[in-house]
Amino acid sequence: MQIEIPPNIVICDAVRAFKANSSKDLQKKFRFIREMYLEKDGIWSVGYFVSSIGLDEERIRNYIKYQGEKERPQTAKLF
């Protein structure tokens, strides 16, 4: 997932809000999630990873865009 956060918002606050809201929304939409997570703490793990993109933004956007598609079969030559 790629998001842009304005400089006046602390990254950990943005991640916390995203995880809390998405957890609530997913639990409302999918019953099996509500049944799996009996505690109301949410469905996400405690940690997260953040990295700045810099000059490779377009490459990362394309990776995210095509992440769910099947990869083309590849063949390997053995000596």
N, C-alpha and C positions, 0 to 999 in steps of 0.2 A: 504494500500500500504506500502510496506517495501522497503526502499532504504538505500544504504550505501553511506555516504558522506565522502570524505577524510578530515582529520583534517585541511588542509590548506584552505578549503572552508567554508565560513560562512553559517550556516544553512539557515538564512533568504534569502540569495542570491540564494541558490539552490532551495528553495521553490518558490521564485519569478520567476526564470527562468523556472521551471517546469510548473507553472501555466500559464505564458505568452505563452510558446511554445505549450502546450497542448490546450489552448484556441484557438489559431490560427489554429492549425491542425484540431480540431473538427469543427470549423466554416467552414473551407474549405470543409471538407468531408460531412457535414450534412447541407443541406439548411435550414431545420426548425430551427436550432440553430441560423443561421445568421438572420432569420426573427424574432426570439424571442428577441434577444439582438441587438437592433438597434444601441446602443452606441458601440464604438470600445474599451471600457475599458476591455472587457473580460467577461467570463462567471462565473468565480469563485468569491466567497465571499472574503472579505478583509483579514480575519483572517485565522489561521491554528493552529494545535496542533502538538507538537513534543514531543516524549518521547524516552528515550533510552531503549534498550531491556534487556540487561544484560544476565542473565542465562536462561531466558525463550524463547530464540530465536526460537527454533524448534517448540515449542507450538504455537507461534505467526505465524510462516510460515505456519503451517498446518491450522490454523484458516483462514488465508488469502486465501490459496489454495482452501479450501472447502466452502468458504463464499457464493458462488453463487448456491450451490447445495441445493436441497430441504431437509428439515429436516425430519427425520423419524417421523411418527405420534406417539404421546405419549398419553397414557390413564392415567387418574387420577382416583383414588378411592376416593369416597366420603364416609365418615364415615358410 
